[in-house]
Amino acid sequence: EMSDDECWHRLGLEALRQGNHQVVEMSYQRTKNFERLSFLYLLTGNVEKLRKMLRIAEMRRDIMGRFHNALFLGSASERV
């Protein structure tokens, strides 16, 4: 029996393979896969949602997540 997270993960992989980034985004949100979600926003050019991911990383005290999102946004001050 598969868990809900595993089902969402598989759905996201298949949607990614087919190029359906809206379903991929929903899948990553449901499984709280913040790293992949940030990278998806980088690839789709969604700067507004990348900024939101940076704020989420700050609230979670995720240093590497904060660094990566700042790097994706080109924000040198946030990387320090």
VOBA-1610 file (N, C-alpha, C; in pm, whole numbers, padded with zeros to 5 digits, always signed):
BEGIN
Glu+00084-00119+00000Glu+00000+00000+00000Glu+00088+00125+00000Met+00053+00219-00084Met+00132+00342-00094Met+00073+00450-00003Ser+00163+00531+00051Ser+00118+00643+00133Ser+00075+00758+00041Asp+00008+00855+00099Asp-00035+00973+00021Asp+00085+01046-00038Asp+00191+01063+00042Asp+00311+01132-00008Asp+00373+01059-00125Glu+00375+00927-00117Glu+00433+00850-00227Glu+00348+00863-00354Cys+00218+00865-00338Cys+00127+00884-00453Cys+00149+01021-00517Trp+00157+01124-00433Trp+00180+01259-00485Trp+00316+01269-00553His+00415+01202-00496His+00549+01202-00555His+00546+01137-00694Arg+00481+01023-00705Arg+00471+00953-00834Arg+00393+01036-00936Leu+00284+01098-00889Leu+00206+01184-00977Leu+00293+01299-01029Gly+00372+01359-00940Gly+00462+01468-00979Gly+00565+01425-01080Leu+00621+01306-01062Leu+00721+01255-01156Leu+00659+01235-01295Glu+00542+01178-01298Glu+00475+01154-01427Glu+00435+01285-01493Ala+00384+01379-01414Ala+00346+01510-01469Ala+00469+01583-01522Leu+00581+01571-01453Leu+00705+01633-01499Leu+00749+01571-01632Arg+00737+01441-01642Arg+00773+01371-01765Arg+00687+01417-01882Gln+00562+01449-01853Gln+00469+01492-01958Gln+00467+01644-01979Gly+00540+01717-01895Gly+00549+01862-01911Gly+00434+01940-01850Asn+00362+01881-01757Asn+00250+01949-01693Asn+00298+02012-01563His+00352+02134-01574His+00415+02194-01455His+00316+02237-01348Gln+00188+02257-01383Gln+00090+02292-01281Gln+00068+02175-01185Val+00060+02054-01238Val+00041+01935-01154Val+00169+01908-01075Val+00284+01931-01138Val+00412+01914-01068Val+00418+02009-00949Glu+00378+02134-00969Glu+00378+02232-00860Glu+00288+02186-00746Met+00168+02141-00777Met+00075+02095-00674Met+00133+01975-00599Ser+00196+01885-00672Ser+00257+01767-00611Ser+00369+01806-00515Tyr+00455+01896-00558Tyr+00565+01941-00472Tyr+00513+02015-00349Gln+00406+02091-00366Gln+00347+02161-00252Gln+00290+02062-00151Arg+00219+01962-00201Arg+00156+01862-00112Arg+00259+01781-00033Thr+00373+01752-00097Thr+00476+01671-00031Thr+00580+01757+00040Lys+00560+01889+00038Lys+00652+01984+00102Lys+00796+01966+00052Asn+00807+01947-00079Asn+00937+01931-00143Asn+00986+02069-00187Phe+01035+02146-00089Phe+01067+02286-00110Phe+01181+02307-00209Glu+01281+02221-00208Glu+01395+02238-00298Glu+01351+02225-00443Arg+01276+02122-00473Arg+01229+02100-00610Arg+01129+02207-00652Leu+01048+02251-00558Leu+00950+02355-00587Leu+01022+02485-00625Ser+01124+02520-00551Ser+01202+02640-00584Ser+01265+02629-00722Phe+01320+02513-00753Phe+01383+02493-00882Phe+01279+02500-00995Leu+01160+02447-00970Leu+01052+02457-01069Leu+01017+02603-01095Tyr+01009+02683-00989Tyr+00979+02825-01006Tyr+01092+02896-01081Leu+01215+02855-01058Leu+01327+02911-01134Leu+01312+02879-01283Leu+01282+02753-01313Leu+01271+02711-01453Leu+01153+02776-01524Thr+01044+02799-01452Thr+00926+02859-01514Thr+00931+03012-01509Gly+01033+03067-01442Gly+01049+03212-01437Gly+00954+03281-01342Asn+00904+03211-01243Asn+00808+03268-01149Asn+00882+03332-01031Val+00925+03455-01051Val+01006+03525-00952Val+00927+03554-00825Glu+00800+03585-00840Glu+00716+03616-00723Glu+00709+03496-00628Lys+00690+03378-00684Lys+00682+03259-00600Lys+00820+03220-00545Leu+00926+03253-00619Leu+01061+03230-00566Leu+01086+03317-00443Arg+01038+03441-00447Arg+01051+03529-00329Arg+00974+03471-00211Lys+00857+03416-00239Lys+00778+03353-00133Lys+00853+03233-00075Met+00919+03155-00161Met+00998+03041-00114Met+01114+03088-00027Leu+01173+03201-00060Leu+01280+03258+00022Leu+01227+03292+00161Arg+01109+03352+00168Arg+01049+03384+00299Arg+01016+03257+00378Ile+00968+03155+00308Ile+00938+03028+00374Ile+01065+02967+00430Ala+01173+02970+00353Ala+01302+02917+00400Ala+01350+02993+00524Glu+01329+03124+00526Glu+01367+03205+00643Glu+01286+03163+00764Met+01155+03145+00747Met+01069+03106+00859Met+01104+02966+00911Arg+01144+02877+00820Arg+01181+02740+00858Arg+01323+02732+00913Arg+01395+02844+00908Arg+01537+02849+00949Arg+01620+02749+00867Asp+01586+02742+00739Asp+01655+02654+00645Asp+01764+02735+00575Ile+01886+02724+00625Ile+01997+02806+00575Ile+02027+02776+00428Met+02035+02648+00392Met+02067+02614+00253Met+01951+02651+00160Gly+01828+02632+00204Gly+01714+02673+00124Gly+01714+02823+00100Arg+01746+02897+00203Arg+01754+03043+00191Arg+01864+03082+00094Phe+01980+03017+00105Phe+02092+03046+00016Phe+02055+03016-00130His+01997+02899-00153His+01962+02861-00291His+01858+02954-00351Asn+01757+02989-00275Asn+01654+03080-00326Asn+01712+03218-00353Ala+01800+03265-00266Ala+01865+03395-00289Ala+01953+03388-00413Leu+02020+03276-00432Leu+02104+03258-00551Leu+02017+03258-00677Phe+01904+03189-00672Phe+01813+03186-00787Phe+01760+03326-00819Leu+01738+03406-00714Leu+01686+03540-00732Leu+01793+03642-00766Gly+01920+03604-00751Gly+02030+03696-00776Gly+02048+03798-00666Ser+02004+03766-00546Ser+02011+03857-00431Ser+02135+03829-00348Ala+02240+03908-00372Ala+02367+03888-00300Ala+02352+03915-00150Ser+02270+04013-00113Ser+02257+04046+00030Ser+02193+03934+00110Glu+02101+03861+00049Glu+02033+03751+00120Glu+02123+03629+00134Arg+02225+03618+00050Arg+02312+03499+00053Arg+02408+03502+00171Val+02429+03618+00227Val+02527+03631+00336Val+02466+03592+00468
//
